[in-house]
């Protein structure tokens, strides 16, 4: 009797264990995010992408930002146990390039976030496509004010930037010209891009508010080779100073040709961050002497910039930084890593589910993020920078140029 009871008890225990094993499993992940979720399987990498200018006259701008992202990836190693994969497209610093890059990237549903674009002209056509695809988009170097202006048709959901807003850069350039140099008569040049047109407009408005006079504004072809006609027209208005926030190709040639136009031999020239490149120094030759450039203030970056970031950059790429938005790219990448860690849901087997709208929301909610470029706090329309602008003076054969103000 005892043996039969023991055997029955054993059977009941085994049956109970079997029932427990076959009972309700841990509930499977169900995506309820408004924009959907990216699922990253066990052992698969988290796919991030870039849309930057990586060829042509302005390639240093995009390559430098991409390098900053790659330094951040190298230092991070993994996010929640997953490697990080970075792929990308060349946006050519143009609307046409932005259209092509945006179309290709938007068609890839494995992409979690996109770094870019480099140029505001490319952003205006690429960002709508990337936004519609549900991506988080964060630019290291777009500076056009309309991209983060509330209610503007060019401000799209999911778009943010670690770069400064040109409302700040243009005003700083005007302050330098009027207060530091004592200039009262200035002309401006733009290349038809909305970046350059808006930046010179901010400069002109601020300069006039301070008591200066804008003698004329000239538009030039960014792909042109002979700018003496426009420069001769400017010379006739007798400016003391020319502000030309354009890009490397036209900027190099105008810097050289201005020295050859009667009446402009002693006129001071100033560009902006789009010309901050060793290619500008090479293209302008000896005429680059004394050219001013407004740009992010590298001297204001955190101590890790000198102690950790720059040595790693040089180790990875064999050169010092080749433009000015590398640290902004680094900060953008680390913001994305932190946001993924905040919102991702991880299964027991390591599968990662990244909800797209939640990722965007986490980025917009960024506050006092300790980056190389400062303490970053994002506005509801995507301005995240802790902006500080400096002015640099160029010299032949030297890059980077000398920081001279403030």
C-alpha positions in Angstrom: 0.0 0.0 0.0 2.8 2.3 1.0 4.7 1.6 -2.3 1.5 2.3 -4.3 0.9 5.6 -2.5 4.6 6.6 -3.1 4.4 5.8 -6.7 1.2 7.7 -7.1 2.7 10.7 -5.4 5.7 10.6 -7.7 3.4 10.5 -10.7 1.5 13.5 -9.4 4.7 15.5 -8.9 6.0 14.6 -12.4 2.6 15.6 -13.9 2.7 18.8 -12.0 6.1 19.6 -13.3 5.0 18.8 -16.8 2.0 21.1 -16.5 4.2 23.9 -15.1 6.6 23.4 -18.0 3.7 23.6 -20.5 2.0 26.5 -18.6 1.8 30.1 -19.9 5.2 31.3 -21.2 6.6 34.7 -20.7 4.5 37.0 -22.9 6.0 37.7 -26.3 6.9 41.4 -27.0 4.1 43.3 -28.7 5.0 46.6 -30.4 2.5 49.3 -29.6 4.7 52.2 -30.7 3.0 54.6 -33.0 5.8 54.4 -35.6 6.6 50.7 -35.1 9.7 49.0 -33.7 13.0 47.8 -35.1 13.8 44.3 -34.0 17.4 43.3 -33.7 17.9 39.6 -33.4 20.4 37.8 -31.1 24.0 38.5 -32.4 22.8 41.0 -35.0 24.1 44.6 -35.0 22.1 47.8 -34.3 22.0 49.5 -37.8 22.8 53.2 -37.8 23.4 55.2 -41.0 24.7 58.5 -42.2 23.8 60.9 -45.0 26.8 63.2 -45.3 28.9 64.8 -48.0 31.9 62.5 -48.4 33.2 63.4 -51.9 33.9 66.6 -53.9 35.0 70.0 -52.8 33.2 69.9 -49.5 34.0 66.4 -48.4 36.1 67.4 -45.4 32.9 68.6 -43.8 31.1 65.3 -44.0 34.1 63.0 -43.5 35.1 64.9 -40.4 31.6 64.5 -38.9 31.5 60.8 -39.8 34.9 60.3 -38.2 33.5 61.8 -35.0 30.6 59.2 -35.1 33.1 56.4 -35.7 35.2 57.4 -32.7 32.1 57.3 -30.6 31.2 53.8 -31.9 34.7 52.6 -31.3 34.7 53.8 -27.7 31.2 52.5 -27.0 31.8 49.0 -28.4 28.3 47.6 -27.9 24.8 48.9 -27.0 22.9 46.4 -24.8 25.1 43.6 -25.9 24.8 44.3 -29.7 27.5 45.6 -32.0 26.9 48.8 -33.9 26.8 48.8 -37.7 27.3 52.1 -39.6 26.5 52.5 -43.2 25.8 55.6 -45.3 25.2 57.6 -48.4 26.9 60.6 -49.9 24.5 63.6 -49.9 26.8 65.7 -52.0 26.1 68.9 -50.1 23.2 69.5 -52.5 19.5 69.1 -52.9 20.0 66.5 -55.6 22.4 64.5 -53.4 20.0 64.8 -50.5 17.2 63.5 -52.5 19.2 60.4 -53.6 20.6 59.7 -50.2 17.3 60.2 -48.4 15.4 57.9 -50.9 17.9 55.1 -50.5 18.1 55.2 -46.7 14.4 55.6 -46.2 13.8 52.3 -48.0 15.8 50.3 -45.4 13.6 49.4 -42.4 16.5 48.0 -40.4 17.9 51.5 -39.9 17.3 52.8 -36.4 18.7 56.4 -36.7 20.5 58.5 -39.3 23.3 61.0 -38.7 23.0 63.9 -41.1 22.8 65.6 -43.2 26.0 67.7 -43.5 24.5 70.5 -45.5 21.2 72.3 -44.9 20.4 72.3 -48.7 20.5 68.5 -48.6 18.5 68.4 -45.4 15.5 70.1 -46.9 14.9 67.2 -49.2 16.4 64.3 -47.3 14.9 64.9 -43.9 11.2 64.7 -45.0 11.9 61.3 -46.5 13.8 60.0 -43.4 11.2 61.5 -41.1 8.3 59.8 -43.0 10.2 56.5 -42.7 10.1 56.8 -38.9 13.8 57.4 -38.3 15.4 59.6 -35.7 17.6 62.0 -37.5 20.4 64.0 -35.9 22.8 66.3 -37.7 26.2 67.4 -36.6 26.5 70.3 -39.0 23.2 71.6 -40.3 22.9 75.2 -39.2 20.1 76.8 -41.2 17.6 78.4 -38.7 14.4 77.1 -40.5 15.2 73.5 -39.9 14.4 73.8 -36.2 11.9 76.7 -36.4 8.5 76.0 -34.8 5.8 75.8 -37.5 8.2 76.0 -40.4 7.5 73.6 -43.2 11.2 72.5 -43.1 11.0 71.4 -39.4 10.1 67.7 -39.5 9.3 65.2 -36.7 12.3 63.2 -35.5 14.9 65.8 -36.7 17.5 67.2 -34.2 20.9 68.7 -34.4 24.0 69.1 -32.2 25.2 72.0 -34.4 24.6 75.6 -33.6 21.8 77.7 -35.2 23.0 80.3 -37.6 21.0 82.9 -35.8 23.9 82.7 -33.3 26.8 82.4 -35.8 25.6 85.3 -38.0 25.2 87.6 -35.1 28.6 86.7 -33.7 30.3 87.5 -37.0 28.6 90.9 -37.1 29.7 91.6 -33.6 33.3 90.7 -34.4 33.3 93.0 -37.5 31.6 96.0 -35.9 33.0 95.9 -32.4 36.3 94.1 -32.7 37.5 95.4 -36.1 35.6 98.7 -36.0 34.1 98.1 -39.5 31.1 100.2 -40.5 30.7 99.4 -44.2 30.3 95.8 -45.2 29.2 93.8 -48.3 27.9 90.2 -48.3 28.1 87.3 -50.8 26.0 84.2 -50.8 26.0 81.3 -53.3 22.2 80.8 -53.6 22.1 78.0 -51.0 19.6 78.6 -48.2 22.4 78.1 -45.7 24.5 80.9 -47.1 21.6 83.2 -47.9 20.2 83.0 -44.4 23.6 83.3 -42.7 24.5 86.5 -44.6 21.0 87.8 -43.9 21.5 87.3 -40.1 24.9 89.0 -40.3 23.4 91.9 -42.3 20.5 92.5 -40.0 22.6 92.4 -36.9 25.3 94.6 -38.4 22.8 97.2 -39.4 21.1 97.1 -35.9 24.6 97.8 -34.4 24.9 100.9 -36.7 26.7 99.5 -39.7 25.8 99.8 -43.4 25.5 96.9 -45.9 26.7 98.4 -49.1 25.6 95.6 -51.4 24.7 91.8 -51.5 26.0 89.7 -54.4 24.8 86.2 -55.3 27.4 83.9 -57.0 27.4 80.5 -58.7 28.9 77.9 -56.2 30.4 76.1 -59.2 31.7 79.2 -61.0 35.3 79.9 -61.7 35.4 83.6 -62.5 34.0 85.9 -59.8 35.6 89.2 -60.8 32.4 90.6 -62.2 30.7 90.3 -58.8 33.8 91.5 -57.0 34.1 94.5 -59.2 30.4 95.4 -58.4 31.2 95.1 -54.7 34.3 97.3 -55.0 32.2 100.1 -56.5 30.3 100.3 -53.2 33.5 100.8 -51.2 33.1 98.3 -48.4 35.7 97.8 -45.7 34.7 94.2 -45.2 33.1 91.3 -47.1 31.2 88.5 -45.3 30.9 85.4 -47.5 29.5 82.4 -45.7 29.8 80.0 -48.6 31.6 76.7 -49.3 35.2 75.7 -50.2 35.2 75.8 -54.0 33.8 79.3 -54.5 35.3 80.5 -51.3 38.9 79.6 -52.3 38.5 81.3 -55.7 36.9 84.5 -54.3 39.6 84.8 -51.7 42.2 84.7 -54.4 40.5 86.9 -57.0 39.5 89.6 -54.5 43.2 90.5 -54.2 43.3 91.2 -57.9 40.3 93.5 -58.1 41.0 97.2 -57.9 39.6 98.7 -54.7 39.5 95.4 -52.8 43.2 94.9 -52.2 42.9 95.9 -48.5 39.3 94.9 -47.9 39.0 92.2 -45.2 37.3 89.0 -46.0 35.4 86.6 -43.7 33.9 83.2 -44.3 32.0 80.8 -42.0 32.1 77.1 -41.0 31.4 75.9 -44.5 34.9 77.1 -45.5 36.7 75.7 -42.4 38.8 73.2 -44.2 42.4 72.5 -45.2 41.2 72.3 -48.8 40.3 76.0 -48.5 43.9 76.8 -47.4 45.3 74.9 -50.3 42.8 76.3 -52.8 43.3 79.9 -51.8 47.1 79.7 -51.6 48.9 82.8 -50.3 45.8 84.9 -50.6 44.3 83.1 -47.6 46.5 85.2 -45.3 44.2 87.2 -43.0 41.0 85.5 -44.1 38.6 85.3 -41.1 36.3 82.4 -40.4 33.4 82.2 -38.0 33.0 78.7 -36.6 32.4 76.6 -33.4 34.8 77.5 -30.6 37.0 74.5 -30.3 38.7 76.0 -27.2 35.4 75.8 -25.3 35.0 72.0 -25.7 35.3 69.8 -22.5 38.6 68.5 -21.2 38.0 65.1 -22.7 38.2 66.6 -26.1 42.0 67.1 -25.7 42.8 64.2 -23.4 40.7 61.4 -25.0 38.9 62.3 -28.2 41.7 63.9 -30.2 44.3 61.1 -29.5 41.7 58.5 -30.5 40.8 60.5 -33.7 44.4 60.7 -34.7 44.9 57.0 -33.9 42.0 55.9 -36.1 42.4 58.2 -39.0 46.1 59.2 -39.0 45.4 62.9 -39.0 44.1 65.8 -36.8 40.5 66.7 -37.4 39.9 68.1 -40.9 36.9 70.4 -40.2 35.0 71.6 -37.2 32.0 69.3 -36.6 33.7 66.1 -35.5 32.9 66.6 -31.8 29.3 67.4 -32.8 29.1 64.0 -34.6 30.6 62.3 -31.6 28.0 63.9 -29.3 25.2 63.0 -31.7 26.2 59.3 -31.7 26.4 59.2 -27.9 23.0 60.8 -27.6 21.6 58.1 -29.8 23.3 55.3 -27.8 21.8 56.7 -24.6 18.3 57.0 -26.0 18.4 53.4 -27.3 19.5 52.2 -23.9 16.6 54.1 -22.4 13.8 52.8 -24.6 14.8 49.4 -26.0 13.1 46.2 -24.7 15.3 43.2 -24.5 14.1 39.6 -24.7 15.8 36.8 -22.6 17.6 35.6 -25.7 19.1 39.0 -26.4 16.6 40.1 -29.1 16.3 43.9 -29.0 13.1 45.8 -29.8 13.6 49.6 -30.4 10.4 51.6 -30.6 10.8 54.4 -33.1 8.5 57.1 -31.6 9.8 56.4 -28.1 13.4 56.8 -29.4 12.5 60.2 -30.9 10.8 61.2 -27.7 13.9 60.2 -25.6 16.1 62.3 -27.9 13.9 65.4 -27.6 13.8 64.9 -23.9 17.6 65.1 -23.7 18.6 67.5 -20.9 22.1 68.5 -19.6 23.7 65.7 -21.6 27.5 65.9 -20.9 29.0 66.1 -24.4 32.3 67.2 -25.8 30.7 70.4 -27.1 29.0 71.3 -23.9 25.9 70.4 -21.9 23.3 69.5 -24.5 19.6 70.2 -23.9 17.1 69.7 -26.8 14.2 72.0 -27.6 10.9 70.5 -28.8 11.9 71.4 -32.4 15.4 69.8 -32.2 18.0 72.4 -31.3 20.3 70.6 -28.9 23.5 72.6 -29.1 25.4 74.4 -26.4 26.6 76.9 -28.9 29.8 78.9 -28.6 31.2 80.7 -31.7 34.7 81.9 -32.3 36.6 83.7 -35.1 39.7 82.3 -36.6 42.4 83.9 -38.8 43.9 81.9 -41.7 47.5 81.7 -42.8 49.1 80.0 -45.8 50.0 76.4 -45.3 48.4 76.3 -41.9 45.4 74.3 -40.6 43.6 74.8 -38.3 43.7 78.6 -38.4 44.5 80.7 -35.3 41.6 81.4 -32.9 41.6 85.2 -32.3 38.2 86.1 -30.9 36.7 86.2 -28.3 
